[in-house]
Amino acid sequence: MCSAARGGASLVRPKSGRRLIVALILGAVAQGAGSAAFAAAGKFHVEEATIADIQKAILAHEVTATDVVKLYLARIKAYNGPGVEEPNGMLGVVKMVEHAKGINALCTLNLRPATLKAWGFDEHHARSMTDKVDADPNMPDALEVAAKLDAQFAGTGKLAGPLHGVVIAIKDQYDTFDMRTTSGADAFYANDRPPRDATFVKRLREAGAIIIGKANLSEYADGTPRSSFGGTFVNAYDTTRHPNASSSGSGSAVAANLCTVAFAEETVSSIRGPAVAESCVGIAGTQELVSRIGMFQKGINTRVGPIARTVEDAARALSVVAGYDPDDPYTAFAIGRTPDRPYESFTHETSLKGMRIGVIREYMDKSLFTKADEQSIDLVDRAIGDLRSLGATIVDPGPHGELFTKYIQKYGPMLQNGVFAKLHPEQFPVDASGKPTTDQVETLVGIYVDPTKAQGHFTLRDLGGADFGGGFGGGGGGRGGRGAGGGGGAGGPAAAAGEARLETNLYLRERGDANIRTQTDLYTKANFYNDPHFQNRKAFLESGDQAKVYDTAARMQRRFAVQQIILQAFAEMKLDAVTYPTTSLPPSKLGQPAEPPVNGRPNVWTFLGQQGFPAMTVPCGFTTEVYDRAPDPNAPPPAPGAADGGPGGNNVPTILVGPVPAKLPVGIDFLGRPFSEPTLLKIAAAYEHATHRREPPPDFGPLSSTQ
């Protein structure tokens, strides 16, 4: 450890008869082995520490908030380095590295320049690229915030708030007034700091949280594991594999114990995707639960949520940020629909007696997918058995059954009437002018009375696809993102018409930067990486900049229709929640083709969450082997940018390769009615307490005396 760690506050308070061990521990800390020393001494160590662990140690005077920050900084120094080789620099072609020494999860560190240098971090991780002095006393860095918390605790003996001493990373899609916010881009802002915090970030600080830095993300949240400013980031369990979705830095930082909790953004799967890939818990709550104000690219689907190593920690973080924000009208729906006690109070269940949990077999039918899906499905099947053992009543349509199909067939055509009619001219014919030539109302009446009269496919797998009105899902060609320029997903556009451009320009207008004022500026005044294995965002920004119309009507009708169908199914089957694999595909190899779409997989797995339903993922085990994709040697060479590493993000002809020995995380999802987070937390916590399936990544363990 560098000089910044020396001479700091004592990590253990001396007690009678223990002076020798205290001296040994302090000596070890000065040499950079703080966490290892704590583990050896039987005292606090930061690896896998929960919020309760941290606060218990602070209250017992075994550790200070400053000490906790330093322990995390030591791990960041050891493990946040590059996870790939960059022979042509950060913007050039990269080479994957087996068992890399770093994961590059954090792109910006909340340290003033002198402290950043003293710790040995490079200037690229500074809080601002446009304010090199960074001396504003109203912008304390992480260590200064921790020192203030320590002083307050010394004077009162009480914690400053529910997140006192908790070290948090924030996805660089969210505004932080003291650190740069550019959504992963290397755009030429006059001031790369926004004028104010995002609403939820402000709430975190008020609760005593310490913001350690900004988490790396796919540039403009497209799902590719790169950004022009932050570089390439990797999976902590296999550094040659994808860390999943645009919030990858948030997931990897938590997995490798570079922070206690991280906040992510989910438009498609970017909370749960990184969480499942990193053996973590992720909560993508009800759409209207947490304010989106102060985020780049907010939209109809976007949700703010925590990633943590335990259900309770995720719930504690959610308690702080949830609730009404007058600046975000969506959150008005939350009034009167949130619990009267903290979310973490629902995480102590050990029995699921009385719970009815449905199984979405539409996502678990092996006959419809490939060998690549099978181990994940088997592990979720095992987890369903665990839920049954905990007392839950499992509503299971069987191995090849479908939980929701009859409800979709009955109610879908009525609720999606106009779109449905246009998609099925054989039942709703029109003349050359577009005027109906039959009685469409009578046709719909007939379908409602006898759903078998409907044409086409109507399973949940198809509901998100083009056959049923356009999925409005997917991302900009990567794992679960929605770039500022939009982009196609599972069967339809990622957002309502014009949404991406409107939200981008509105955000930039409110931010008020002197140089970056519009989406046009984002691609004309910026650097972009150039690597044929990972398509950059310039073309998407340009194409999305052409939108001249903003029309959410079809998107909002679809949202209402899907919610109505699923809520009706919940009511008739008396369900408390449903469960399914968070994804049935283990993380793919970086820079290689991913498993191509088949029968709605993979993007439709995220479809219900996109309609506003709360969902959370919990670790349920690890694979022993996986199947990868490789380009078909008999096919023509791919076009530049085709193999971008995201699932379904390319059209390259491929072949299945494997099995390949690989221990990679698998997660189980729990999804419920809007604002049913307490129920989901009860189920998730009971399952977690009974199984304890999370394991930390072996390559990023406790620090040794040489680190």
Disulfide bonds with the S-S distance in Angstrom:
none
